[in-house]
């Protein structure tokens, strides 16, 4: 391809003659040129102004160089094949020259961006109220403004084959473990999937074939939460077109922490974390403990409660396991219906549906009153967990415990719980033990795990030293 006409034909063919392809012939300082871009991705009014101020107001005899462009962010390219991927990311390509064809990629701002607002899934009572949006550049600027750290590193990489996505890896040089950084870079380069459409897809590809349903990557939509994790030596991955940051490596206790823990007195923050830990245990164990007590160990129930429990179960035709499964399935249906419906209707369905169905099944004699209480307390406890991913796993973990309780009683509950605990001890998140700092034990890491110590004590183990909790655990 030696002429502008041939190059123009090449762009039309490679862009499949799409209706949003624009090829504009130009004459810049007496030389023929043309501009190619997708008008669905480019702000044409901005482009007109940028071209006028950058090119047509110049009085030099030759075309301006890259270094002289103050209005448009430009990049020199060497072939039309290099320009095609940039067209799909919102660049405008300027092709010019007579004897020697030159290519100039003009980076244009996005045509449509959602305004920055507080994320729905990551609300905080105090602190910042801004959240990520679908524009990667905006998200990275929010991190820069929040962090203001000299050694903050941002590296971008295009991932995917058919549907290409730009992924940005953010970490603090000196705090993030260099081995983990290199490993993540290699895994991103090795991704050969055609479509990377969401953080969940990237999550699965990075984790590989680990046989676990416990989350090993933390999701957040808050810049301040992202920066806090970066300061602790973690890595953040952000995907173009998605307002979610992936934080790794993490431990089990990372999913039990909230931004508000650091915005209150450390005693209150520790109290909130203990409440979440208790809620976690209730959400996992309460239904199975009730089933085992009623079905196998009735003598353990305190004497004042025996009459109430007996009268509640007297006319129920099903065993406790079937009762629990009916109510758990009903709660899951109400939860999913509330998520899929519009917000006002979803709240109404959740409240009215729970009351009506609960009252109806008790009056019909299908489920006992105590089982309604047990399932309701369990459902409320699961909502206390800050991470939706961990909350879903906790809900799923109840079912094997319930089956063990109905089969072997308390012995089955204890054995199944220890099997889950052993699985967590064996599990790791990108080389970091999942239950750190409990297993392996790290005294310094306990300052910000199940409870929160004062800030001046926490900051001691986030300094750039070999005593960093993540690095220390990896050495072990």
N, C-alpha and C positions, 0 to 999 in steps of 0.2 A: 504494500500500500504506500504509494509515493505521492499521491495527489489528495487534495482535500475532498474531492468528489468520491474517491474510493473509500476514504476513511468515513465519510458521512454514510455511505451505503453499508459499511461494516457495522456502524452503530445501529442503524435501522434494523438490520438483520439480527444482530445479537440481542437487541431489545424487543424482538418479535413484533415490530410494528405496532407496539402498544399505543393506545389512544392518548396516554398521558406523557408520551415522549415528545419533547420539544427540541427541534434543531433550528436554530436561528442563525442565518448568515449575517456576518458583520464585516465592516471595513474599519480597521483600526490603523490610523496613521498611514493610510494608503495601502495597507496589506490586507489580503483576503483572509478571513477567519470565520469560524462558526462556533456556536455555543450549543452544547447538548446537556439536557437535564430532564428530570421527571417533575412535572409541575405539581404532582400530588405530594412531593416531598420538599419542594423548594418554595420559599417565599419570593414570588416574582417581583413584588414591589421593592423589597429589600435588595434583590439582585440588580434591578435597574439602577437604583441609587448607587450601589457599590461599584458597578461597572462604569457609571458616569464619572464618579469621583476618582476611580483608580486608573482609568484608561483614557477616556475621551477628553479629560481636562489636561492631559499631559501634552507638552509641546515638544518632547524629544522626538527625534527621527526614528528611533527604534522602539520596540515594545519594552515596557518597563520590566525590570527583573523582579525576582521573588522578594528580595530584600527591600525593595522600594515600596512594597504594598503595606500600607498601614490600615486600610479599611477592610480588606478581605484576607482571611487566613488561607494561604496558598501552599501548594505542593507541586514541585516539578516531577513529571512522569516521563517515561521514555517510550511507551508504546500504548496503542489503543487497548490492548488486552489488560494492561494495568489499570486503565480508567474505568472499566466496566463495573468492578465491585464497588467503586466509589460512587457511581451513579445510583446504585441501590441503597446507599447510605445517606442520600440527600446532598451530594456534591454536584456542582455544575462544572462541566469540563469545557475549557476553552482550548480550541485547536487552531493554531495559526502557523504561518511560515510559508515560504514559497520553495526555496531550495532545500531547506531543512525543516521538517515538520516538528513542531514543539507542542507539548501538552501541559496545560496548567489546570490543576484541580482547585476549585474555589469552594471552601467550606462555608456553607450557608446555615443560618439558624433554622431550627425546626419550625414548621408551619403551625403546628398545634401542640400546646403543652397545657396540661392540667395545672392549676394554681397550687402552690405549696400550702398544705393544710395538715392538721393533726391526723395521723392514721387512726382508723377505727379500731384495729386489732391491737394497737399498742398505746393506749391512752395512759396519760400520767396526770396525777392530781397537781403536781408541782413540776417546775422545770420547763424546758423548751416544749413548744407545741407545734413544731414543724416536723414534717415527715417526707420521706422519699416520694418521688413521682416517677413517671414512666420514661423520663429523659435521663440518660446516663450522665451527660455533662452536668446537668443541674444537680444530680445526686452527688457527684464527686465534688462539686463546688460547695455543697452543704457540709460534706465531711471536712474539706479544707478550712472552711470558716469556723467549724466547731473545734477542730484539732489545733490549728496554728502551730504545728510541730515541724521543725526544720527537716528532720529525717523521715518524714512521711513519704512513702514510696507508692506510686500508682503506676501499674503496668497493665496495658490493654492487649487483648488478643482476640482474634476472630475465631469463633468455634462453630462447627457445623459444616455440612456439605451443601445440601440443597437450600435450606433456610439458614443463612448465616446470621449469627448473633455476636455482637461485640461484648466481651466479658472483661471487666476491670478487676484486677487483684490489688488490694490495698493492704499495706502492712507498714509497721514502723521498723526501720532498719536498726538492728541492735537489740530489739526486744523480741521480734518474731524469730523463731528457730529457723536457721538457714536451711537445715535439712528438710523441714516440712515445706518451706517455700519452694525449694527445688522440686520436691515431690509433687506439689500441686501444679507447678508449671509443666512438668512432664505429663501429668495426667490430662491437663487441658490440651496440650499438643497432640496427645494420642487419641483424643475423641474423634471418632470417625462416623458418628451418627449423622443421618441426613437432616434431622430436625431437632433443634434445641429450643423448645418453645417456652419453657418455664423453669423456675428455680428447682422444682421437684425433679424434673428430668435431669438437670445438671447434678443434683444431689445424688441420684441413683448412679449416674455414670462415674462420679468421683469416688463413691463408696465401693464400687465393684460388686462382687458377689457375696458380700457378708450376709450370712443367714441370720438376720435379726430384724425385728420391726421397731426396735427402739431407735429414736432419732439420734444421729451422730453429728448433725449440723443444725445450728440454731438459726432461726429466721427472725429478722427484725425489720421494721420499717422506720426506725428512729435513727437520725444521725448521731444523737448524743449517746445512745446505747451502743452504736457501732464504734464510736470513738473510745468509749469506755472499754470495750473488748479489745480494741487495738492496743490500748495502753497496757493491757495485761498480757500482751504477746501473741494475740490471736490474729488471724487473717480474715479479711472480708472479701467476698466476691459479689460483684454487682453485675446484673445483666441488662443490656439495652432493652427497653420496652417493658420493664417490670419494676415495681416500687419496693422490692424486697432485697435485703442484703443477707447473704449466707455467711455465717460466722463459724470458723473452724480453727483449730480443734477445740472441742468443748467437753466438759464433763457432765455427769448426770445432774449435778447441783446447779449448773448454768441454766437449766430449764426451770428451776424453782425460784429464780431470782427475778426481781422487778426493778424498774427504774426508780420507783418511789422508795425503795429501800435505802437509797443514798440521799434522798431529799428530806429525810426526817432524822430525829435523834437515833443514835445507833442502838439504843435499848428498844425503841419502837420497831426499828428495822429488823432486829433479831426476833422480836415477838412475832412480827408478820411472817417471817420465814419459818418459825416453829409452828405457827398455825397452818401454813401450807404443808409442812411435813406431816402433821397430824391428819390433815385433810387427805393427803396422798394415801396414808395407811388406811384410813376409813374407806376411801373410794375403792381400794383394792380388796380389803379383807372383810369388810362388814357383811356383805351378802353371804359369803362363804362361811363365815363364823356363825351366822344365824341359821343357815341350813344345817351345819354340822351339829349345833346344839339341839335343834328341834328334832332332827332325824336320829341322832346317835347318843347324845349326851344330855338328855333332858334333866338329869339329876344335878347338873352344874348350874342350872338356872336358879337364881335366888328364890327362896320360898315365897316372898310376897308377890313375885311376878308369875308364879306357876299357874295360878288360877286365871289370870288375864290371858296368858298364852294359850292355855287349854281351851278356854271359852272362845278365843279367836279362831283356833284351828278346828273346832269341833265339827263344823258342817262343811269344811272345805274338801271337795272330792279329789283334789290333786295333791301329790307330795310337794314338799317345800321347793324342790328344784324346779318343778314345772311352774309353780307360782312365781318364782324369781325370774325365770326365763320369759314368762308372759309379760311381767311388768318391765323388765329390762328392754325387751323388744318394743314395748309400747313407748317407753321413754325415748328410745332411739328414734322412733318414728316421729314423735312430737318434736324432737330436737332438729331432725333433718327438715321437717316441714317448716319450722320457724326460720331456718337459715335460707330456704329457697324462696319463701314468700316475701313480699315487700315488708319493710320494717314495722309499720303500724299493725298490719295484719298478722305478721309473724309473732309479735308480742302477745296479741290477743289469742292466737291459736295456742301458744305455749301455756298461758295462764288458764284460759277457759277449758282447753282440751284436757289439761292435767286434772283440774278439779272435777270436770264432768265424768271423765273416764274413770278416775279413781273412785268417785262416789258410786258409779254404776257397777263396777266390778265387785265392790264390797257388798252392795245390796244384792247382787246376783249370786253371791256366795262362791265366786270363782277365786278370789284372793282374800287373804286375811288382812285385818287392819294393821297388824304389826308389820306384815310384809310391805304394805304401802309406806309405812314410816321408814323402814329400812331402805327401800329403793329411793325414796325422796331424799333422805339424808345422804345417801351415796351419790345421787345426781348433783346435789348442791356442793358436795365436797369436790367433785370432779371439776366444777366450774372455778374453784379457787386456784387451780394450777395455772400459772401465767401463760405457759406455752401451749397453744392449741394442739401441736403435734404430740407433746408428751401427754396431754389430757386424753387424746384419742387412744394412745397406747395403753394408758391406765385403764380406760374403759374396756379395751379388748382383753387385758390381762385378767379381768374379773372372771371371765367365763371358764378357763381351765381350772381356776381355783374353786369355782362353784361346782364343777363336775367332780373334782377330787373330794370336795366336802360331802357331796351326795353319795359317793362311793365308799370312802374310807373314814369319813368324819374328820375330827381335828388332826389326826395323823396325816391324812391326805392333804389338808390345808398346809400344815407345817412343811411336809416334804415338797409340795409344789412351790411354796414360797421360797424354800431354800434352793430349788432348781433355778428359779428366776434369778435369785441373788447370785448364784454361781455363774450364771450366764452373764450377768452384769459385771462381775469381777473379771471374767475372761475377756470381756469386750474392750475395745479401744477405739478412740476417735483419732485417726490419722497418726497412730503411734503413741497417743497419750492415753493412759488407763482411764476407763470410763468412770470409775468411782473415785478418782483422785479428788481430794487428798486423803480419803479414808483408806483406800486400798490401791496402791501402797500408801502407807501412812506418811503424811507430810505435815508436820506441826505448823509450819508457817502458812501453808495453804488453808488451814482451818480458820484463819482470821476472817475469811470472806467466803465461807461455804454454807454450812447449816445455820450459822449465826453471823452477825456482822459486828466486827470490832470497830473501834473508833477509826476515823479516816487516817489519822497520823500513823496508826499502827499498820493499816492496810497498805499504805503507800511504800512502806519499807520493803515489801516483797514484790513490788512492781517496778523496782529500779532495775536498770540495765546491769545485771550481775549474774553470776552463776547460781545464785540462790533463787532465781525466778522459778515459780511453782511448776510451770510447764517444762522448763529445761531440766529442773531437778528430777521430775518424775521420769523424763525420758532417759536420763542417765541411769536411773535405777532399772 
